[in-house]
Amino acid sequence: MIYTILFVDEEKNAHRSFKRDFLSKNKERFTGISVFPEPTLEEMMDKILEAAPDVVLTDFSLNDYKRDLPSPYTVEYNGGDIARELVSRRKNFPVYIATSLGDDAAKGGYDVKLIHQKYRSFKENKTDDESPHDIQHLTFSDRVFYEVQAYKKFLEDASAEFDRLMDKRQLGRLNIAEEERLIELDGILETYIDTRAKMPDDLRATTNIQRLDDLISKAEEILRRTRGRAQ
């Protein structure tokens, strides 16, 4: 499986380094898209979601080097903001901050697990074995590859289970535990995919109404029994 990385940086030299030092040495794992940052975070998010990459790699400071872009050039956010926004929209989405300003990024309160040294990380060679190694010995390429792989597998497994339960429900064969799991999976997929709930709203409403009707019926039965004992 080859995954697509979207790389965000304001410097052409960084784009060239990403292609030369990282992509060219990991062709069997990754393909890449290099983009310049948009003026606003919302515009940048639109570009990322339209490109639909498997992972995002961004520089931290996106407003320092202006020579490669049209003037006037102002970016009102940094790579840490991209990472936060992505994860808030798509839970656990693979995103990394590749920067020479790691201390600034860490001091800014951004997740230190996402921060990597830019040019050194690009030049790390991947391990020969395709199975995950001890985390302390993983290269940057390894970390990205295995995290994307795990993220994709989680989504595939959850989607397959969701579809299986939906098919079973249409045949009227779901028990209460399976129906609750179906609703749980719907919520999980919605937070991970960030598009739309896979379960139609009318179906979800029907499920909740049926559950409420069951509870009411049980409550009424308990009341009848209680009153009968009292007499």
Salt bridges, closest charged atoms under 4 A:
ASP9 OD2 - LYS118 NZ 2.92
ASP21 OD1 - ARG20 NE 3.18
GLU28 OE2 - LYS126 NZ 3.19
GLU38 OE2 - LYS47 NZ 2.54
GLU42 OE1 - ARG89 NH2 3.08
ASP54 OD1 - LYS152 NZ 2.72
ASP59 OD1 - LYS118 NZ 3.39
GLU85 OE2 - ARG89 NE 2.82
ASP111 OD1 - LYS113 NZ 3.09
GLU130 OE1 - ARG29 NH2 3.79
GLU130 OE2 - LYS126 NZ 3.83
ASP134 OD1 - HIS137 ND1 3.75
ASP142 OD1 - ARG29 NH1 2.92
ASP157 OD2 - LYS153 NZ 2.72
GLU161 OE2 - ARG181 NE 2.92
ASP163 OD1 - LYS198 NZ 3.47
GLU178 OE2 - LYS168 NZ 2.64
GLU179 OE1 - ARG169 NE 3.99
GLU184 OE1 - ARG181 NH1 3.07
ASP186 OD2 - ARG204 NH2 1.85
GLU190 OE1 - ARG204 NH2 3.91
GLU221 OE1 - ARG224 NH2 2.52
GLU221 OE2 - ARG225 NE 3.02
